[in-house]
Amino acid sequence: MKRKALSFFILLLVLFVLFPSRGFALTGIINIRHWTAPDNSRIVIDTTSEASYAILKDGEKLIVDIFQSELLPDVSSEYLIGMPAVSKITVKEVDKNTTRLEIDLAKNVSTSVFNLGEILDKPHRIVIDLSMPEIERQETDERIRIGVEGKKRIIVLDPGHGGEDPGAIGLLGTQEKDIVLQIARELRELLVERGYKIFMTRDGDYFVSLEQRGRIARQYNADLFISIHADAATTRQARGSSVYSLSTIAASDEASRLLAASQNLSDIIGGDPDSNNNFEVDPILLNMLQTEALNKARSFGSTSLEMLKRVNDLKFNTVQGAPFRVLRLPDIPAILVETAYLSNPQEELLLRSKAFRRDIAWAVAAAVTQYMPIPSSLAFLEKDAQYRPQSHAVALGKKDIIYKVKRGDNLETIAADHGTTVRTLMEANKIKSKNRIYAGQSLKIPGGYIVDETDTTPAVYTVASGDTLERVARRYGVSMADLMRINNIQSKDRIYIGQRLALAPPSSAPSRPAAHVIARGETLGEIALQYGITTAQLMRMNNIKAPDRIFAGQKLSLSESPSSPRAETHVVTRGDTLERIARRYDMTVEELMRLNNIQSQNRIYIDQKIALSAPPSASPFPARSATTYVVLPGDTLGGIAQKNDLTVAELMRLNNIKSQDRIYAGQRLVLADTSAESPARPEKHVVTSGEALEQIARRYDVTVADLMEANNLQSRDRIYVGQKISIPENLGAGAGNAKATEQIYTVGRGDTLEGIAKRFNTTIESLMAANNLESSNLIFAGQKIIISQ
Ligand SMILES: [Zn+2]
């Protein structure tokens, strides 16, 4: 009976997608990821090749069998998700070469499963879309009700990308989808305050198709549609804000056309099963429908540019036309704002600063108010006229700003947001104890005035009258060369008042709490942004393998733990390069090549297992020793030198670097000279950028007082770059440093074991024995070697 009833009620849905088998190669299951939107959830299974699978829906259970497959090491056996549509995924190998996913669903969930091919750096994927039609219907009804009722002005904000589709990615790993969501939320807050009715096409990290974005705007019968993006270009030089409206004829220029084409790919990257890739607009039809809306869009776009000009440079002074698919809204004025370039290092830093995001949001809010004023927004017109961009004011170092303390603020976050320090704030406001601030209090934030220069460096400096590049460089301890390189300045005299200069990223992040508890819907990218670190760093700190492998309530450590365990091997996936793997695990390409006996950088293949550490016996010295430094993205030699109390020249000499710009993220730099011969003490020392008398004194093992006396210096701050400083004899020196029988040598670039053996008058064999080396080829620059005679 029971069996009969069961078979009667079970909805049996079997779907086979079979492909010609390709020998015995198994499809590797790389990863399982998931996102959730208010009315749907998505699970994505990354695979090494196109997978064949069968699905079976049994009441509230969805079973997906993947044939000829194997689980790769990163995949867990259980995922507790707690999304509205799905609570749990269990992964197991059922029989030989079949992997089964059991997905526990909520009631009334409809499912759709499909394959997505490789695109850009995305591997093959099986996508499981879980939708909740009842909620979808409720949402639609609600939108239409609001649209019909609409007394207030309705604006739909559209943060670009999301979920599978990260959008542009900056050098520091900043993802466009995170940045634009932050800006949109900021903008929503400002517009709600002004009395507008605001809706978003997405309010979390999930994929929304271009079609659906437009549908949402039409259901609300929106008065305005604003899509928010951050640009990327193939050249790092490109920068500035721009505004686009839909154009059916030719795009304004080739660049705009390409940009639109890349944005229109969003559906394919993000995986919309219904995406129709040939976006052809019938010009005549569109013309009839859209003339009015297009004119309005251009007019609103121009107003937006006027406002954006006050917070950032403009890429184009006029509204550009391009065939952006998301702007295809027949009767709603729609614009797309490219806020700044994530591909430009300077603008990436700007986009990462809250002050700048707020400025951008303000500019758009002010444009809305001008273009479409309503009674409740009128009062803001005057305020807007007087608005001082925060990212400018602080950097300009001229005008103080007053900040009203909000609930949940603390001095650390306020300081970090404004590019200043806690000490500066305490002094400026005569605050005795850090905890003595309260919501509603007005705090004075002195512009650019930094009490303790070692505490924090603002990300950006705005050139003021009388500034020279030298002065800016000296003030922030950056070398001229670095400053010119970071900002792409060709001649040192080519700076102008108001120009914003990116300084090297601060050497240490502003003080931050020790841990962060993940809130619902938060992404690692957002959290990283909040604390001024990169997603990769955050992942490393917490040993997280994939960015979406996090859950609400999880406690994340925000500091680097020296002994954080990491995976022992990495399985190469589509799009991996040795460089990328090295960066991910904080190693150098050379190390990886050495550990895995790889002869050429390009010789890696999908599914290859790459060892990340040598067996314990092979490396007598910890890889991460205090005498080496791994270059991070955005690091400059000047910055590294300063952090480690060295001069740029010393660093270059120690690492045999010929040109200052020739460092790369992941490179391991030697910080100390442990070779037998110690540098000869010169009679004169030439002061380099960022050097203080203390450093020079320490370097030559003399006191500051001695140096001042020998050079007739009146004040310890009165030294300048290029000055020659006499180094007095140090009477107290003379303690021996090298032991007679055993010494440590740091391998330099290009060193071979043979060369070292010759140099120290020993043999390769004894070096290998003393250092537990298995092969004479297994040495790398920066490695410490015991020299035994
Ligand atoms: Zn975009």
Boltz pocket constraint, residues with backbone or C-beta under 6 A from the ligand:
constraints:
  - pocket:
      binder: B
      contacts: [[A, 160], [A, 161], [A, 167], [A, 168], [A, 176], [A, 228], [A, 229], [A, 230], [A, 263]]
      max_distance: 6.0
